[in-house]
């Protein structure tokens, strides 16, 4: 699970700030650490 979130954060960090203002993820167990996106990157995260 951490590897998925880590890879997502790595991919998002290189994008321009305007491109990563929000993100929608499903309720799968791989996204259990979704609050990290908000804390680490400042991306508003929504669950579908």
C-alpha positions in Angstrom: 0.0 0.0 0.0 2.7 2.4 0.9 4.5 1.7 -2.4 1.4 2.8 -4.4 1.0 6.0 -2.5 4.8 6.6 -2.7 4.8 6.2 -6.4 1.7 8.5 -6.8 3.4 11.2 -4.7 6.6 10.9 -6.7 4.7 11.2 -10.0 2.7 14.2 -8.7 5.6 16.1 -7.3 7.1 16.7 -10.7 3.9 18.2 -12.1 3.2 21.9 -12.2 1.2 23.0 -9.1 -1.8 23.9 -11.2 -1.9 20.3 -12.5 -2.2 18.7 -9.1 -4.8 20.8 -7.2 -7.1 17.8 -6.7 -7.3 14.1 -7.1 -10.0 11.5 -6.9 -9.3 8.0 -5.8 -11.5 5.0 -5.2 -11.9 3.3 -1.8 -9.4 0.6 -2.4 -7.0 -0.5 0.3 -4.1 0.9 -1.7 -5.4 4.4 -1.0 -5.8 4.0 2.7 -3.1 6.6 3.2 -4.9 9.2 1.1 -4.4 12.0 3.7 -0.7 11.9 2.9 -1.5 13.5 -0.5 -3.0 16.5 1.2 -0.3 16.8 3.9 2.8 16.1 1.7 1.8 17.7 -1.6 -1.1 19.9 -0.8 -3.4 18.1 -3.2 -7.1 18.1 -2.3 -8.1 14.4 -2.3 -11.6 13.1 -2.9 -12.9 9.5 -2.5 -15.3 8.0 -5.1 
